[in-house]
C-alpha cells in the first residue's frame, strides 16, 4: 500500500516540477530561450561537425582577395572584372569534365566592358552545358542578363534569409516560385541524377561539415593562371584532374565583395560554401531534422518532474546538489547524442525545467523541513553529537515513537557525596558548579560521539551504538570515562578554590542488549534506553565504593574494547536481583608486573585460599588501593570463613 507519509512530498514534487515545466515551455514558445539555445547549437555544430561521404566530391573556387590583387597588379583589372575572365575558368574545368559548375555570382546588369563581353561568356556557358546561374528576382530570366540566363542549364534561387541572430542554419531547397536553390539546381543539372523529394518553402537544417575551408578550395587567380600555363604547354599550378566528376561552386570570399555569411562554425564563411554544405547534405541525405513540440514537451516534463520529486525527497542540501549535478548535464548530453543521429533536440527547455524545479524544491524543503531541522538541532544539540543529529535529520522517522532492541554500551556517572556538597552551597553556587561540571563532562562524551540520555541531578547517563552504529562502542565509552576522570582532576583545584569542595566521580560501564528509542507521548518524548543492561551500569557506579575504584566495567564491555587502555579484572560480583555473577574490570595504571601479581592474588581469592590471597594483596597494598581493600576483605573472611564459597562477592547494596 502507498505510504501516506510519502504522499505529500510526492505531490509537492510533482506540483513544483510541473510549475517549472510550464515556465520552461512558456519561455521556449515565446522565443525567450531561443538566443541561448542558439549558443548551444553552435557548440554542438563546432564539436561534432565532420566531413561527410560527399565532401570530397565538391570543390569550391573563390574570387578571394589574392585574386583581386593579382588582377589589379598583373593585369590592370579593376572591379568588376571582364566576364571574359570566367571563360578561362570554364576552359580549365572543361579539361576535367566536372558534373556541374554552379556560379554563386549575380549577373544582373550588362557587362561594363560591352555587350560582346556578355556574349563571349554566354557562348562558353552554352558550350559547357553544365553551368547553373543564380537569380534573385521573379520573371522569365529572374533578373539575370537575358543572354546569360538563356545559356545556363538552370537558374537557381539565392537570397536566403538567416535566423534572427544573423546565423545561417537553414536553407530553403525549393522556393514557392518553383525555382530550386543553388545546391538543388547543381544536383539536378545532371539528367541522370534521381531527383530527391523536396518540400517547397521548407527550411532544411544544415549539417555543417566543418569550418570554412573544409571543402577543397582554390583561388580563382590560381585557376586562371593554370589555364594560361596549360595553353602555353607548361605545367599548371593546379591540376585540372582534381575537378574530375565533381560539383564545382564559384563564389566570392574577398571581404569587399560582401558574400560572407555567419554560420555556427565560423564568424564568416563564403556563401558558396554554405551552398556546398547544402549539396553535401543532399548527396548524403543527412540534413538534420527538428524533433517537434511533442518530444520537446515530453523531455522537458520528464526532467522537470524527476528533479522536483527527487529534491523534495532528498531533503538534504548535499543530496539535492548531487541530484542537480547528475541531471543538469543530461539535456545537453541528449542534445549532443540527438545531433549525432541527425536530430535537433533543444536543450534549454529541459535545462530551465531542471534548474527551476530544483530552485522551487529547495525553497519547499527549506519552508517545510527547515523548521523541523532547526527544531531538532535545538532540542537534540545538547544531547547528541552533530554527526548523530545529521543522521536524524536525514531520516526523521527515527524519531517516531517506539524503540528497538540493540546492543549498547551504557555509561553511568555520579559524583561522590554530592548530597553533602549541595548542602554546603547556596542555590546559585550549586547551579553554577553543576552546570560547569556537566558541560565539561558532556563535551567529552559528545566528542566520543556518545548519546546523552539524561541528567539526574549530578548523574549522567550516556550510551553508544545508537542511533548511529558504532562497532567500537565499548572502546568509545571507556575512552570517554578516562577522559572525564582526567578532566575532572584538572578542574578539581579550580572547584576547590571557587566553591570549597573536592569533586570525585564514579563511573560504571556495561555492554548488553537494551531497548533504545523514543519513549513518551506523541507530543513529548525522550530518546532514551531501558533494560537490565542500563540498571547494571548504574549499579556498577555504586560498587566503585567497595573496591576504591573510580571506573568499573563489566566483562562484556572489557571483551569488546580495543585494549589500548590496560584493564585488570578485580572481582566477580553478584548484584541485588541478579543470580548470574558479573566479572568486573577497571583501568590499570600500576604497570604490567603489578597487574600480573594482582591477578595471581585474585586467583588465590577465587580459590578460597584467603591467607595466601591476603599475603599477595598486602604485598601490593602500597601500589594499589584496590589491593588494600582486598586485605581488609580477606581479614573478614579469615575471621568468619564462608560455609559455601564460590569466589563471588555478594553486593547487598543498590
C-alpha positions, 0 to 999 in steps of 0.5 A: 500500500502507498505510504501516506507519509510519502504522499505529500512530498510526492505531490509537492514534487510533482506540483513544483516540477510541473510549475517549472515545466510550464515556465520552461515551455512558456519561455521556449514558445515565446522565443525567450530561450531561443538566443541561448539555445542558439549558443548551444547549437553552435557548440554542438555544430563546432564539436561534432561537425565532420566531413561527410561521404560527399565532401570530397566530391565538391570543390569550391573556387573563390574570387578571394582577395589574392585574386583581386590583387593579382588582377589589379597588379598583373593585369590592370583589372579593376572591379568588376572584372571582364566576364571574359575572365570566367571563360578561362575558368570554364576552359580549365574545368572543361579539361576535367569534365566536372558534373556541374559548375554552379556560379554563386555570382549575380549577373544582373546588369550588362557587362561594363566592358560591352555587350560582346563581353556578355556574349563571349561568356554566354557562348562558353556557358552554352558550350559547357552545358553544365553551368547553373546561374543564380537569380534573385528576382521573379520573371522569365530570366529572374533578373539575370542578363537575358543572354546569360540566363538563356545559356545556363542549364538552370537558374537557381534561387539565392537570397536566403534569409538567416535566423534572427541572430544573423546565423545561417542554419537553414536553407530553403531547397525549393522556393514557392516560385518553383525555382530550386536553390543553388545546391538543388539546381547543381544536383539536378543539372545532371539528367541522370541524377534521381531527383530527391523529394523536396518540400517547397518553402521548407527550411532544411537544417544544415549539417555543417561539415566543418569550418570554412575551408573544409571543402577543397578550395582554390583561388580563382587567380590560381585557376586562371593562371593554370589555364594560361600555363596549360595553353602555353604547354607548361605545367599548371599550378593546379591540376585540372584532374582534381575537378574530375566528376565533381560539383564545382561552386564559384563564389566570392570570399574577398571581404569587399565583395560582401558574400560572407555569411555567419554560420555556427562554425565560423564568424564568416564563411563564403556563401558558396560554401554554405551552398556546398554544405547544402549539396553535401547534405543532399548527396548524403541525405543527412540534413538534420531534422527538428524533433517537434513540440511533442518530444520537446514537451515530453523531455522537458516534463520528464526532467522537470518532474524527476528533479522536483520529486527527487529534491523534495525527497532528498531533503538534504542540501548535499543530496539535492546538489548531487541530484542537480549535478547528475541531471543538469548535464543530461539535456545537453548530453541528449542534445549532443547524442540527438545531433549525432543521429541527425536530430535537433533536440533543444536543450534549454527547455529541459535545462530551465525545467531542471534548474527551476524545479530544483530552485522551487524544491529547495525553497519547499524543503527549506519552508517545510523541513527547515523548521523541523531541522532547526527544531531538532538541532535545538532540542537534540544539540545538547544531547547528541553529537552533530554527526548523530543529529545529521543522521536524524535529520536525514531520516526523521522517522527515527524519531517516531515513537517506539524503540528497538532492541540493540546492543549498547554500551551504557555509561553511568556517572555520579559524583561522590557525596554530592548530597553533602556538597549541595548542602554546603552551597547556596542555590546559585553556587550549586547551579553554577558548579553543576552546570560547569561540571556537566558541560565539561563532562558532556563535551567529552562524551559528545566528542566520543560521539556518545548519546546523552540520555539524561541528567539526574541531578549530578548523574549522567547517563550516556550510551553508544551504538545508537542511533548511529552504529558504532562497532567500537562502542565499548572502546568509545565509552571507556575512552570517554570515562578516562577522559572525564576522570582526567578532566575532572582532576584538572578542574578539581583545584579550580572547584576547590578554590571557587566553591570549597569542595573536592569533586570525585566521580564514579563511573560504571560501564556495561555492554548488553542488549537494551531497548533504545528509542523514543519513549513518551507521548506523541507530543513529548518524548525522550530518546532514551534506553531501558533494560537490565543492561542500563540498571547494571551500569548504574549499579556498577557506579555504586560498587566503585565504593567497595573496591576504591575504584573510580571506573568499573566495567563489566566483562562484556564491555572489557571483551569488546574494547580495543585494549589500548587502555590496560584493564585488570579484572578485580572481582566477580560480583553478584548484584541485588536481583541478579543470580548470574555473577558479573566479572568486573574490570577497571583501568590499570595504571600500576604497570604490567608486573603489578597487574600480573601479581594482582591477578595471581592474588585474585586467583588465590581469592577465587580459590578460597585460599584467603591467607595466601590471597591476603599475603599477595594483596598486602604485598601490593597494598602500597601500589594499589588501593584496590589491593588494600581493600582486598586485605581488609576483605580477606581479614573478614573472611579469615575471621568468619570463613564462608560455609559455601564459597564460590569466589563471588562477592555478594553486593547487598547494596543498590 
